[in-house]
Amino acid sequence: MQIDKEQLIQLITDKTELDMQQVGEQLNELIAAIREAADKGQSYEIEGFGTFKMVDKKLRFSPSPSLKTEINHKYAGMQPIELIGAFKDTRDIAAEEEQESTPEPKESEEINKY
């Protein structure tokens, strides 16, 4: 999933009590600090998040071990459960409804065809 700067600002605003302008200013300061470190050939680490550094003239991000675990193994250790019959194919449902709404003629009844 990719998001742009405005979407990131909106997500942060939704999760905090800061307004969009405050979040935008703080994000711009963070981006400036990362660029400054990169221009000096240094890495920029955000504890618990990851490290930004220049590699082959491109800015690269390496997630921290805790972020990597959160992203890749969020559900590790949870036991799977089987949902037998919990989901039905909508085609099956439509076919069942059609059969229920169309009564079958009795053997003794005559079917009129026009």
C-alpha positions in Angstrom: 0.0 0.0 0.0 1.3 3.4 -0.9 0.0 6.7 0.4 1.0 10.2 -0.5 2.0 13.0 1.9 -1.6 14.4 2.3 -3.0 10.9 3.1 -0.2 10.4 5.7 -1.1 13.8 7.3 -4.8 12.8 7.3 -4.0 9.5 8.9 -1.9 11.1 11.6 -4.5 13.8 12.2 -7.2 11.1 12.6 -5.1 9.2 15.2 -3.9 12.2 17.2 -5.4 15.4 18.7 -3.2 17.6 16.4 -4.7 19.6 13.6 -3.7 19.1 10.0 -1.4 22.2 9.9 0.5 21.0 13.0 1.0 17.5 11.5 2.0 19.0 8.2 4.6 21.2 9.8 6.1 18.4 11.9 6.2 16.1 8.9 8.0 18.8 6.9 10.6 19.1 9.7 11.1 15.4 9.8 11.6 15.2 6.0 14.1 18.1 6.2 16.1 16.4 9.0 16.2 13.1 7.0 17.3 15.0 3.8 20.0 16.9 5.8 21.4 13.6 7.2 21.3 12.0 3.8 23.1 14.9 2.2 25.9 14.5 4.8 26.1 10.8 4.1 24.7 9.9 7.5 21.8 7.7 8.4 18.7 9.0 10.2 17.2 6.6 12.8 13.7 6.9 14.3 13.7 4.7 17.3 11.1 1.9 17.0 10.3 2.8 13.4 13.5 2.4 11.3 16.5 4.0 9.6 16.7 6.2 6.5 20.1 6.2 4.6 21.5 6.9 1.1 22.4 3.8 -0.8 23.6 4.1 -4.4 22.3 7.7 -4.5 18.8 6.6 -3.5 17.2 7.2 -0.1 16.4 3.8 1.4 14.4 2.9 4.5 15.1 -0.1 6.7 12.3 -0.9 9.2 13.3 -1.5 12.9 13.0 -5.1 14.1 9.8 -4.2 16.1 8.1 -2.6 13.0 9.2 -5.5 10.8 7.7 -7.9 13.3 4.5 -5.9 13.5 4.1 -5.8 9.8 5.2 -9.3 8.9 4.1 -11.3 11.9 1.2 -9.5 13.4 -0.8 -12.6 13.7 2.0 -15.0 14.5 1.1 -17.2 17.4 -2.6 -16.9 16.8 -4.3 -20.3 16.3 -6.3 -20.6 13.1 -10.0 -21.4 13.3 -12.0 -23.2 10.6 -15.2 -21.5 9.4 -17.1 -24.4 8.0 -20.2 -23.1 6.3 -19.6 -19.5 7.4 -19.3 -18.2 3.9 -21.4 -19.3 0.9 -20.8 -18.6 -2.7 -23.3 -16.0 -3.9 -24.0 -18.1 -7.0 -25.2 -20.9 -4.7 -27.5 -18.6 -2.8 -29.0 -17.3 -6.0 -29.6 -20.8 -7.3 -31.3 -21.8 -4.0 -33.5 -18.8 -4.0 -34.6 -19.5 -7.6 -35.5 -23.0 -6.8 -37.5 -21.9 -3.8 -39.4 -19.3 -5.7 -40.3 -21.7 -8.6 -42.6 -24.4 -7.3 -42.3 -27.7 -9.1 -45.5 -29.0 -10.7 -47.1 -32.1 -9.2 -47.1 -35.2 -11.3 -50.8 -35.1 -11.7 -51.0 -31.5 -12.8 -50.8 -30.6 -16.5 -48.4 -27.9 -17.5 -49.7 -25.3 -19.9 -47.2 -24.0 -22.3 -47.9 -21.0 -24.5 
